[in-house]
C-alpha cells in the first residue's frame, strides 16, 4: 500500500476538492470528479490543476472542465 492524495485546484491555486486521501494498494485506480467543490457547489467551466501525490512521487496536470 502507498499513501495517495489527489487534489483539484483552480487556476489561482485555491484548493477546490480532495478526491482521494489515504492508503491504496499498488496498481491502477480510477477516480471521477463530478464538477463539485468541497461544499457541494457546482464549479464553473475552465482550467483546473490536478495534483497527485503517491508516496514520494508528485505530479501536477492541467484539466479542462466543460459542461
CORRABEL-V301944 format. One record per residue. N is the residue number from 1. SS is DSSP state (a for helix, b for strand, c for the rest). PSI is psi in degrees with one decimal (999 if undefined). NEAR is the number of other C-alpha atoms within 10 Angstrom. Layout:
# CORRABEL-V301944
((N SS PSI NEAR) (N SS PSI NEAR))
This chain:
# CORRABEL-V301944
((1 c 152.8 11) (2 b 145.7 14) (3 b 126.0 15) (4 b 137.3 18) (5 b 126.4 18) (6 b 117.3 19) (7 b 140.8 17) (8 b 131.7 24) (9 b 152.0 19) (10 b 178.9 18) (11 c -18.9 13) (12 c 0.7 9) (13 c 7.3 10) (14 c 135.6 11) (15 b 127.9 16) (16 b -47.3 19) (17 b 144.3 19) (18 b 120.1 16) (19 b -26.7 16) (20 b 138.6 15) (21 b 97.2 14) (22 b -168.0 11) (23 b 134.4 13) (24 b 148.5 15) (25 c 150.1 10) (26 c 136.1 10) (27 c -168.4 7) (28 c 135.6 6) (29 c 156.9 7) (30 c 140.2 4) (31 c 134.9 8) (32 c 137.3 6) (33 c 129.3 11) (34 c 6.1 9) (35 c 16.7 16) (36 b 150.7 13) (37 c -173.9 17) (38 c -25.2 12) (39 c -2.7 8) (40 c 12.4 10) (41 c 139.6 9) (42 b 131.4 11) (43 c 161.3 13) (44 c 165.8 12) (45 c 150.5 11) (46 b -171.1 12) (47 b 139.7 15) (48 b 160.5 20) (49 b 139.0 20) (50 b 119.4 20) (51 b 127.1 17) (52 b 123.7 19) (53 b 125.7 17) (54 b 105.4 19) (55 c -127.7 12) (56 c -9.5 8) (57 b 145.9 8) (58 b 133.8 12) (59 b 147.5 10) (60 b 135.0 13) (61 b 157.2 10) (62 b 147.2 14) (63 b 132.4 15) (64 b 117.9 9) (65 b 120.2 13) (66 c 137.4 9) (67 c 999 6))
